[in-house]
Amino acid sequence: MTAQRSAALPPEDQRRESAAGGESRSAQRIILIRHGQPDIQISPRTSHHEFRVYIDAYEEAGLDPDSVPPEELQDLVGELSAVFTSGRRRAHDSARALAPHAELIADPLFAEAPLASPPIPMLRMKVPKWAVVARILWHAGYHPEIENYRRAKHRAAAAADVLVARANRDGVTALVAHGYFNLIIGRELRHRGFAKSGTHRARFWNSVIYSREPSNTS
Protein backbone atom coordinates (compact mmCIF):
# COMPACT_ATOMS: atom_id res chain seq x y z
CA MET A 1 0.00 0.00 0.00
CA THR A 2 1.22 3.48 -0.86
CA ALA A 3 0.20 6.62 0.99
CA GLN A 4 0.86 10.30 0.60
CA ARG A 5 3.05 12.08 3.14
CA SER A 6 0.01 13.44 4.98
CA ALA A 7 -0.57 9.92 6.25
CA ALA A 8 2.76 9.92 8.08
CA LEU A 9 1.80 12.51 10.67
CA PRO A 10 -1.29 14.64 11.13
CA PRO A 11 -0.71 18.18 9.80
CA GLU A 12 -0.88 19.70 13.25
CA ASP A 13 1.75 17.23 14.52
CA GLN A 14 4.02 18.02 11.59
CA ARG A 15 3.78 21.74 12.31
CA ARG A 16 4.36 21.20 16.02
CA GLU A 17 7.42 18.97 15.48
CA SER A 18 8.91 21.40 12.97
CA ALA A 19 8.27 24.37 15.22
CA ALA A 20 9.97 22.53 18.08
CA GLY A 21 13.15 22.25 16.02
CA GLY A 22 13.02 18.44 16.09
CA GLU A 23 13.13 18.12 19.89
CA SER A 24 12.79 14.60 21.27
CA ARG A 25 13.11 12.86 24.60
CA SER A 26 14.51 9.71 22.97
CA ALA A 27 17.27 8.78 20.56
CA GLN A 28 16.54 9.23 16.87
CA ARG A 29 17.82 7.33 13.83
CA ILE A 30 17.23 8.20 10.18
CA ILE A 31 18.33 5.79 7.44
CA LEU A 32 18.93 7.30 3.99
CA ILE A 33 18.99 4.66 1.24
CA ARG A 34 19.70 5.02 -2.44
CA HIS A 35 17.46 3.00 -4.78
CA GLY A 36 18.61 -0.18 -6.50
CA GLN A 37 19.79 -0.39 -10.10
CA PRO A 38 17.17 0.92 -12.54
CA ASP A 39 15.94 -1.22 -15.39
CA ILE A 40 17.95 0.71 -17.98
CA GLN A 41 21.43 0.45 -19.46
CA ILE A 42 23.69 2.28 -17.00
CA SER A 43 26.79 3.23 -19.00
CA PRO A 44 26.07 3.77 -22.70
CA ARG A 45 28.26 6.23 -24.58
CA THR A 46 26.18 9.21 -25.70
CA SER A 47 26.29 12.69 -27.20
CA HIS A 48 24.82 15.57 -25.20
CA HIS A 49 21.59 15.26 -27.21
CA GLU A 50 21.38 11.55 -26.39
CA PHE A 51 22.20 12.23 -22.74
CA ARG A 52 19.19 14.55 -22.54
CA VAL A 53 16.98 11.70 -23.80
CA TYR A 54 18.69 9.31 -21.39
CA ILE A 55 17.89 11.55 -18.40
CA ASP A 56 14.19 11.35 -19.26
CA ALA A 57 14.33 7.58 -19.73
CA TYR A 58 16.17 7.14 -16.43
CA GLU A 59 13.50 9.15 -14.63
CA GLU A 60 10.82 6.81 -15.97
CA ALA A 61 12.68 3.54 -15.32
CA GLY A 62 11.64 1.09 -12.63
CA LEU A 63 13.86 -1.26 -10.67
CA ASP A 64 15.88 -3.90 -12.52
CA PRO A 65 14.36 -7.25 -11.42
CA ASP A 66 17.88 -8.60 -10.84
CA SER A 67 18.77 -5.78 -8.41
CA VAL A 68 18.14 -7.31 -4.99
CA PRO A 69 18.57 -5.36 -1.72
CA PRO A 70 21.39 -6.65 0.51
CA GLU A 71 20.32 -8.74 3.50
CA GLU A 72 21.94 -6.37 5.99
CA LEU A 73 19.87 -3.53 4.54
CA GLN A 74 16.70 -5.58 4.83
CA ASP A 75 17.57 -6.20 8.47
CA LEU A 76 17.92 -2.44 9.06
CA VAL A 77 14.34 -1.72 8.01
CA GLY A 78 12.80 -5.05 8.91
CA GLU A 79 10.79 -3.76 11.86
CA LEU A 80 9.62 -0.47 10.34
CA SER A 81 5.90 -0.14 9.71
CA ALA A 82 6.38 2.62 7.10
CA VAL A 83 9.13 3.76 4.71
CA PHE A 84 9.38 7.08 2.87
CA THR A 85 10.06 7.24 -0.86
CA SER A 86 10.13 9.88 -3.57
CA GLY A 87 7.51 8.05 -5.60
CA ARG A 88 9.78 7.77 -8.65
CA ARG A 89 9.44 4.27 -10.06
CA ARG A 90 13.04 3.25 -9.32
CA ALA A 91 12.70 4.45 -5.73
CA HIS A 92 9.18 3.12 -5.19
CA ASP A 93 10.05 -0.31 -6.61
CA SER A 94 13.21 -0.39 -4.48
CA ALA A 95 11.29 0.47 -1.32
CA ARG A 96 8.75 -2.26 -2.06
CA ALA A 97 11.51 -4.83 -2.68
CA LEU A 98 13.34 -3.76 0.47
CA ALA A 99 10.36 -3.55 2.81
CA PRO A 100 7.41 -5.52 1.37
CA HIS A 101 5.73 -5.47 4.78
CA ALA A 102 5.78 -1.69 5.19
CA GLU A 103 3.48 1.11 4.15
CA LEU A 104 5.17 3.25 1.48
CA ILE A 105 4.77 6.99 2.02
CA ALA A 106 5.46 8.62 -1.36
CA ASP A 107 6.29 12.31 -1.59
CA PRO A 108 7.90 14.22 -4.51
CA LEU A 109 9.64 16.30 -1.84
CA PHE A 110 12.27 13.52 -1.83
CA ALA A 111 12.90 13.52 -5.62
CA GLU A 112 16.43 13.68 -6.94
CA ALA A 113 18.16 17.03 -7.48
CA PRO A 114 17.76 17.41 -11.27
CA LEU A 115 20.37 17.48 -14.01
CA ALA A 116 20.41 19.22 -17.38
CA SER A 117 22.43 17.93 -20.33
CA PRO A 118 25.26 20.41 -21.03
CA PRO A 119 25.37 21.40 -24.72
CA ILE A 120 28.91 20.30 -25.49
CA PRO A 121 29.08 19.43 -29.22
CA MET A 122 31.23 16.75 -30.85
CA LEU A 123 31.77 14.90 -27.59
CA ARG A 124 30.67 11.40 -26.69
CA MET A 125 31.08 10.08 -23.17
CA LYS A 126 29.64 7.35 -21.02
CA VAL A 127 26.59 8.39 -19.04
CA PRO A 128 28.31 8.44 -15.60
CA LYS A 129 30.87 10.95 -16.93
CA TRP A 130 28.11 13.10 -18.41
CA ALA A 131 26.38 13.01 -15.03
CA VAL A 132 29.53 14.22 -13.24
CA VAL A 133 30.00 17.07 -15.73
CA ALA A 134 26.32 18.01 -15.52
CA ARG A 135 26.40 18.04 -11.71
CA ILE A 136 29.51 20.25 -11.63
CA LEU A 137 27.90 22.66 -14.08
CA TRP A 138 24.67 22.60 -12.06
CA HIS A 139 26.59 23.79 -9.02
CA ALA A 140 28.30 26.39 -11.20
CA GLY A 141 24.94 27.81 -12.27
CA TYR A 142 23.88 25.79 -15.33
CA HIS A 143 20.29 24.86 -14.53
CA PRO A 144 18.10 25.80 -17.51
CA GLU A 145 14.43 25.41 -16.53
CA ILE A 146 15.23 23.08 -13.62
CA GLU A 147 15.62 23.47 -9.87
CA ASN A 148 18.88 25.15 -8.83
CA TYR A 149 21.11 24.25 -5.88
CA ARG A 150 19.67 26.92 -3.58
CA ARG A 151 16.16 25.62 -4.09
CA ALA A 152 17.32 22.02 -3.72
CA LYS A 153 18.89 22.89 -0.36
CA HIS A 154 15.63 24.53 0.74
CA ARG A 155 13.73 21.40 -0.31
CA ALA A 156 16.23 19.22 1.56
CA ALA A 157 15.58 21.21 4.73
CA ALA A 158 11.84 20.57 4.33
CA ALA A 159 12.57 16.88 3.70
CA ALA A 160 14.66 16.76 6.87
CA ASP A 161 11.73 18.29 8.79
CA VAL A 162 9.51 15.38 7.70
CA LEU A 163 12.08 12.70 8.55
CA VAL A 164 12.98 14.21 11.92
CA ALA A 165 9.29 14.50 12.84
CA ARG A 166 8.79 10.81 12.09
CA ALA A 167 11.96 9.84 13.96
CA ASN A 168 10.72 11.90 16.93
CA ARG A 169 7.56 9.83 16.94
CA ASP A 170 8.88 6.35 16.15
CA GLY A 171 12.57 6.51 17.06
CA VAL A 172 13.66 5.19 13.65
CA THR A 173 12.62 6.03 10.09
CA ALA A 174 13.94 5.31 6.61
CA LEU A 175 13.89 6.98 3.22
CA VAL A 176 14.47 5.12 -0.05
CA ALA A 177 15.26 7.81 -2.59
CA HIS A 178 18.19 9.17 -4.57
CA GLY A 179 21.92 9.42 -4.13
CA TYR A 180 22.66 13.11 -4.49
CA PHE A 181 19.54 14.42 -2.79
CA ASN A 182 20.14 12.01 0.09
CA LEU A 183 23.57 13.64 0.43
CA ILE A 184 22.00 17.11 0.64
CA ILE A 185 19.50 15.89 3.24
CA GLY A 186 22.39 14.34 5.15
CA ARG A 187 24.23 17.65 5.30
CA GLU A 188 21.10 19.25 6.73
CA LEU A 189 20.84 16.52 9.36
CA ARG A 190 24.48 17.04 10.35
CA HIS A 191 23.73 20.73 10.86
CA ARG A 192 20.97 19.66 13.24
CA GLY A 193 23.33 17.63 15.40
CA PHE A 194 22.98 14.16 13.88
CA ALA A 195 26.03 11.91 13.74
CA LYS A 196 26.70 10.09 10.47
CA SER A 197 27.55 6.41 10.08
CA GLY A 198 28.55 5.41 6.55
CA THR A 199 29.42 7.33 3.41
CA HIS A 200 27.26 8.65 0.59
CA ARG A 201 28.49 6.88 -2.54
CA ALA A 202 27.28 6.61 -6.13
CA ARG A 203 26.38 2.99 -5.49
CA PHE A 204 23.00 1.33 -5.73
CA TRP A 205 21.46 0.34 -2.39
CA ASN A 206 23.96 2.58 -0.62
CA SER A 207 22.81 3.43 2.92
CA VAL A 208 23.89 6.02 5.48
CA ILE A 209 22.56 6.19 9.04
CA TYR A 210 22.10 9.46 10.92
CA SER A 211 21.57 9.29 14.67
CA ARG A 212 21.08 11.76 17.47
CA GLU A 213 20.97 11.16 21.20
CA PRO A 214 18.58 13.12 23.44
CA SER A 215 21.46 15.02 25.03
CA ASN A 216 22.44 16.38 21.59
CA THR A 217 18.95 17.64 20.80
CA SER A 218 18.49 21.39 20.93
Phi, psi and chi 1 to 4 in degrees:
 res  aa     phi    psi   chi1   chi2   chi3   chi4
   1 MET       -  138.9  179.6  172.0   62.3      -
   2 THR  -116.7  136.4  -58.7      -      -      -
   3 ALA  -124.9  161.7      -      -      -      -
   4 GLN   -82.3  166.0  -63.0  -59.6  -44.1      -
   5 ARG   -59.8  -29.4  174.2  161.9   59.5   96.3
   6 SER   -59.6  -19.7   58.1      -      -      -
   7 ALA   -77.7  -15.9      -      -      -      -
   8 ALA   -69.5  -48.3      -      -      -      -
   9 LEU  -142.8  144.4  -73.0  172.6      -      -
  10 PRO   -59.2  148.0  -21.7   31.7      -      -
  11 PRO   -53.8  -39.7  -25.6   34.1      -      -
  12 GLU   -67.1  -34.2   62.4  -87.4   18.6      -
  13 ASP   -69.0  -39.4  -73.9   -6.9      -      -
  14 GLN   -61.0  -44.8  -68.5 -176.1   29.0      -
  15 ARG   -64.4  -39.9  -71.8 -166.2  -64.9  -90.0
  16 ARG   -67.5  -42.7 -177.7  164.1   56.1 -110.4
  17 GLU   -64.4  -42.7  -67.8  -71.7   -1.0      -
  18 SER   -64.8  -42.3  -64.1      -      -      -
  19 ALA   -65.5  -27.8      -      -      -      -
  20 ALA   -80.0   -2.3      -      -      -      -
  21 GLY    71.8   22.5      -      -      -      -
  22 GLY    81.1   23.3      -      -      -      -
  23 GLU   -67.2  144.7  -66.7 -178.2    0.4      -
  24 SER  -153.5  147.4  174.0      -      -      -
  25 ARG   -88.6   -6.8  -63.6 -171.9 -176.2   92.6
  26 SER  -127.4  167.1   59.7      -      -      -
  27 ALA   -65.4  150.6      -      -      -      -
  28 GLN  -124.9  145.0  -57.3  159.7  -79.6      -
  29 ARG  -139.4  130.3 -172.3  168.5   61.2  161.1
  30 ILE  -123.8  124.4  -63.1  172.3      -      -
  31 ILE  -107.0  118.0  -52.1  166.8      -      -
  32 LEU  -102.4  122.0  -57.8 -177.5      -      -
  33 ILE  -124.4  131.7  -56.9  164.2      -      -
  34 ARG   -83.0  147.1 -171.1 -170.4 -178.0 -159.3
  35 HIS   -60.9  166.3   57.6   78.3      -      -
  36 GLY   -76.8 -175.9      -      -      -      -
  37 GLN   -69.0  126.9 -179.5  169.2  -39.4      -
  38 PRO   -68.9  159.4  -18.0   31.5      -      -
  39 ASP   -84.0   67.5 -167.6   12.4      -      -
  40 ILE  -158.4  149.2 -173.0  174.0      -      -
  41 GLN   -60.6  130.6 -172.4  177.6   -4.6      -
  42 ILE   -87.3  -34.6  -62.7  -58.8      -      -
  43 SER  -128.7   46.3  -62.2      -      -      -
  44 PRO   -69.8  157.5   28.1  -35.4      -      -
  45 ARG   -93.2  126.3 -170.5  178.1  -63.5  -87.3
  46 THR  -135.0  162.3   69.9      -      -      -
  47 SER   -85.1  175.4   66.5      -      -      -
  48 HIS   -67.9  -31.6   73.3   92.5      -      -
  49 HIS   -64.7  -44.5  -70.8  -64.1      -      -
  50 GLU   -68.5  -32.7  -67.4  164.7  -21.8      -
  51 PHE   -65.3  -36.2 -178.8   56.0      -      -
  52 ARG   -61.4  -43.0 -175.8 -176.6  -53.3  126.9
  53 VAL   -65.8  -38.7  173.8      -      -      -
  54 TYR   -62.2  -41.5 -177.7   90.1      -      -
  55 ILE   -55.9  -45.8  -69.3  172.8      -      -
  56 ASP   -64.4  -41.4  -67.1  -21.6      -      -
  57 ALA   -66.4  -38.9      -      -      -      -
  58 TYR   -62.8  -40.6 -170.9   91.2      -      -
  59 GLU   -64.7  -26.3  -74.9  -61.0  -57.6      -
  60 GLU   -93.4  -11.4  -64.8  -62.0  -36.9      -
  61 ALA   -73.7  144.4      -      -      -      -
  62 GLY   -91.2 -167.3      -      -      -      -
  63 LEU   -80.5  135.4  179.0   68.6      -      -
  64 ASP   -61.7  126.9 -173.8  -34.2      -      -
  65 PRO   -58.7  -23.1  -23.1   33.3      -      -
  66 ASP   -85.9   -5.0  -66.1  -31.0      -      -
  67 SER   -89.6  103.9 -175.9      -      -      -
  68 VAL  -107.3  133.4  179.2      -      -      -
  69 PRO   -65.0  139.8   20.4  -30.5      -      -
  70 PRO   -60.5  149.4  -19.4   31.1      -      -
  71 GLU   -61.1  -38.7  -72.1 -173.3   12.0      -
  72 GLU   -65.5  -30.0   59.7  -90.5   21.9      -
  73 LEU   -73.5  -38.5 -168.3   54.3      -      -
  74 GLN   -61.8  -37.1  -64.4 -179.6   55.8      -
  75 ASP   -64.9  -35.5  -68.4  -19.3      -      -
  76 LEU   -61.4  -37.4  -89.4  179.2      -      -
  77 VAL  -107.0    7.0  -56.9      -      -      -
  78 GLY   -59.5  -28.5      -      -      -      -
  79 GLU  -102.9    4.1  -63.4 -176.0    2.5      -
  80 LEU   -78.7  138.1  -63.6 -178.2      -      -
  81 SER   -87.0  -16.3   60.5      -      -      -
  82 ALA  -148.8  147.8      -      -      -      -
  83 VAL  -134.2  136.3  171.7      -      -      -
  84 PHE   -84.3  149.5  -71.8   95.4      -      -
  85 THR  -151.0  159.8  173.2      -      -      -
  86 SER   -75.1  -19.3   69.6      -      -      -
  87 GLY    92.0  -13.3      -      -      -      -
  88 ARG   -61.4  146.0  -66.5  -69.4 -170.2 -175.6
  89 ARG   -56.3  -43.8  -78.5 -169.5   61.1 -159.3
  90 ARG   -64.3  -34.5   62.0 -168.8 -173.6  -81.7
  91 ALA   -78.1  -43.3      -      -      -      -
  92 HIS   -62.6  -46.5 -175.2  -82.6      -      -
  93 ASP   -62.7  -37.9  -68.8   -6.0      -      -
  94 SER   -66.2  -43.0  -64.0      -      -      -
  95 ALA   -62.8  -40.0      -      -      -      -
  96 ARG   -66.9  -40.0  173.9   56.1   62.8 -136.3
  97 ALA   -67.6  -35.6      -      -      -      -
  98 LEU   -76.9  -39.8  177.2   62.7      -      -
  99 ALA  -134.6   70.2      -      -      -      -
 100 PRO   -63.7  -18.4   22.4  -33.5      -      -
 101 HIS   -84.0  -17.5   60.7  -77.3      -      -
 102 ALA   -94.5  154.1      -      -      -      -
 103 GLU   -71.9  135.6  175.2 -170.4   14.0      -
 104 LEU   -98.5  123.7  -58.5 -172.1      -      -
 105 ILE  -105.9  100.9  -55.6  171.8      -      -
 106 ALA   -91.1  134.6      -      -      -      -
 107 ASP  -151.3  124.1 -167.2  -30.9      -      -
 108 PRO   -63.9   -9.9   19.8  -31.1      -      -
 109 LEU   -55.6  -28.3 -178.1   67.6      -      -
 110 PHE   -95.3   10.8  -59.0  115.1      -      -
 111 ALA   -64.2  158.6      -      -      -      -
 112 GLU   -65.0  147.0  179.8   62.2  -64.9      -
 113 ALA   -63.2  127.4      -      -      -      -
 114 PRO   -75.6  163.6   29.6  -36.1      -      -
 115 LEU  -126.3  149.8  -70.4  175.2      -      -
 116 ALA  -120.2  140.7      -      -      -      -
 117 SER   -71.7  120.4 -179.6      -      -      -
 118 PRO   -73.2  131.8   22.9  -28.8      -      -
 119 PRO   -77.6   76.9   29.8  -34.5      -      -
 120 ILE  -106.6  104.9  -54.8  174.6      -      -
 121 PRO   -73.9  159.4   27.7  -34.2      -      -
 122 MET    57.6   33.5  -59.1 -179.7   66.7      -
 123 LEU  -134.6  130.9  179.9   63.5      -      -
 124 ARG  -123.1  127.9  -64.4 -175.5   67.6   83.9
 125 MET  -138.6  162.8  -64.8 -169.6  -64.9      -
 126 LYS   -70.1  151.4  -71.1 -171.3  174.4 -178.2
 127 VAL   -54.4  -43.8  160.1      -      -      -
 128 PRO   -58.8  -34.8  -27.1   37.3      -      -
 129 LYS   -70.8  -40.4  -69.1 -175.5  177.9 -179.9
 130 TRP   -58.9  -40.9  -85.4  116.4      -      -
 131 ALA   -63.3  -40.4      -      -      -      -
 132 VAL   -63.7  -47.2  169.8      -      -      -
 133 VAL   -61.3  -43.9  171.6      -      -      -
 134 ALA   -63.7  -38.5      -      -      -      -
 135 ARG   -68.3  -41.4 -175.4   62.8   71.2 -163.8
 136 ILE   -61.0  -45.0  -68.8  171.0      -      -
 137 LEU   -67.7  -32.8  -68.2  176.2      -      -
 138 TRP   -60.5  -45.7 -178.9   71.1      -      -
 139 HIS   -65.1  -31.6  -83.3  -76.5      -      -
 140 ALA   -79.7   -6.7      -      -      -      -
 141 GLY   117.4    3.9      -      -      -      -
 142 TYR   -91.0   98.0 -178.6   71.4      -      -
 143 HIS  -145.5   62.5   41.2   74.7      -      -
 144 PRO   -64.8  115.4   24.9  -33.9      -      -
 145 GLU    61.7   23.4  -60.8 -179.3   -1.8      -
 146 ILE  -131.7  168.6   61.7  172.6      -      -
 147 GLU   -60.6  136.3  178.5 -176.3   54.9      -
 148 ASN   -93.6  177.1   60.7   25.6      -      -
 149 TYR   -64.3  -40.3  179.7   53.9      -      -
 150 ARG   -60.0  -43.6  179.7 -179.6   59.9   80.4
 151 ARG   -70.9  -34.5  -69.4  179.1  177.5  175.4
 152 ALA   -64.5  -39.4      -      -      -      -
 153 LYS   -64.0  -40.9  -75.4 -179.5   63.1  178.6
 154 HIS   -63.0  -41.0 -178.7   77.1      -      -
 155 ARG   -66.7  -36.7 -179.3  162.2   59.8   88.5
 156 ALA   -64.8  -35.8      -      -      -      -
 157 ALA   -64.6  -40.5      -      -      -      -
 158 ALA   -66.3  -38.5      -      -      -      -
 159 ALA   -63.8  -41.7      -      -      -      -
 160 ALA   -61.5  -38.2      -      -      -      -
 161 ASP   -55.4  -46.3  -74.6  -17.7      -      -
 162 VAL   -64.7  -45.1  173.9      -      -      -
 163 LEU   -68.0  -41.1  -63.7  172.1      -      -
 164 VAL   -65.4  -39.9  170.0      -      -      -
 165 ALA   -60.5  -41.7      -      -      -      -
 166 ARG   -69.6  -40.0 -174.4   77.1 -176.6 -151.7
 167 ALA   -65.2  -34.7      -      -      -      -
 168 ASN   -58.8  -39.2  -79.6  -13.2      -      -
 169 ARG   -79.4  -44.8 -164.8 -174.4   81.8  169.8
 170 ASP  -106.5  -12.6  -64.8  -12.6      -      -
 171 GLY    91.8  -41.8      -      -      -      -
 172 VAL  -136.6  140.5 -177.0      -      -      -
 173 THR  -145.7  164.0 -167.0      -      -      -
 174 ALA  -139.2  148.2      -      -      -      -
 175 LEU  -125.9  127.1  167.1   66.6      -      -
 176 VAL  -106.9  107.8 -179.6      -      -      -
 177 ALA  -146.5 -119.3      -      -      -      -
 178 HIS  -134.6  145.9  -50.8  -82.2      -      -
 179 GLY   -56.3  -53.1      -      -      -      -
 180 TYR   -75.5  -38.8 -157.7   76.1      -      -
 181 PHE   -69.1  -33.9 -165.2   64.5      -      -
 182 ASN   -58.2  -40.4  -80.1   -0.7      -      -
 183 LEU   -60.7  -43.8  170.2   63.8      -      -
 184 ILE   -66.1  -40.4  -57.3  175.2      -      -
 185 ILE   -60.9  -43.1  -65.3  173.3      -      -
 186 GLY   -59.0  -40.7      -      -      -      -
 187 ARG   -61.5  -39.7  -71.0  171.7  178.8  165.3
 188 GLU   -64.2  -41.4  176.7   66.0   25.3      -
 189 LEU   -64.7  -38.2  -67.4  174.0      -      -
 190 ARG   -61.0  -40.2  -69.7  -64.2  -59.8  -86.1
 191 HIS   -63.5  -23.0  -69.0  156.2      -      -
 192 ARG   -94.6   10.2  -59.2 -175.4 -172.2 -164.2
 193 GLY    95.0    9.9      -      -      -      -
 194 PHE   -81.2  141.6  -77.9   78.3      -      -
 195 ALA   -90.6  145.1      -      -      -      -
 196 LYS  -105.6  136.2 -178.1  177.4   73.4  167.6
 197 SER  -124.6  113.8  176.3      -      -      -
 198 GLY   110.3  177.3      -      -      -      -
 199 THR  -132.6  136.8  -56.4      -      -      -
 200 HIS   -73.5  118.1  -69.9  -81.5      -      -
 201 ARG  -128.3  156.4  -63.0 -172.8  175.9   94.6
 202 ALA   -81.2   64.5      -      -      -      -
 203 ARG  -135.0  134.5 -175.7  177.0   65.7 -169.6
 204 PHE   -65.5  142.8  -60.6  119.3      -      -
 205 TRP    65.7   16.0  -62.1  116.3      -      -
 206 ASN   -63.4  139.6 -176.2   72.5      -      -
 207 SER  -133.2  144.1   64.0      -      -      -
 208 VAL  -134.8  134.2 -178.9      -      -      -
 209 ILE  -107.3  130.9  -59.6  172.6      -      -
 210 TYR  -113.4  129.9  -71.4   84.8      -      -
 211 SER  -134.2  151.7   56.5      -      -      -
 212 ARG  -145.4  127.9 -175.2  168.1   66.1  175.7
 213 GLU   -85.1  155.9  -61.0  -61.5  -36.6      -
 214 PRO   -55.2  -35.4  -24.3   32.6      -      -
 215 SER   -68.3  -19.2   58.6      -      -      -
 216 ASN   -93.7   -2.4  -66.0  -26.2      -      -
 217 THR   -83.3  130.3  -54.2      -      -      -
 218 SER  -122.7      -   57.3      -      -      -
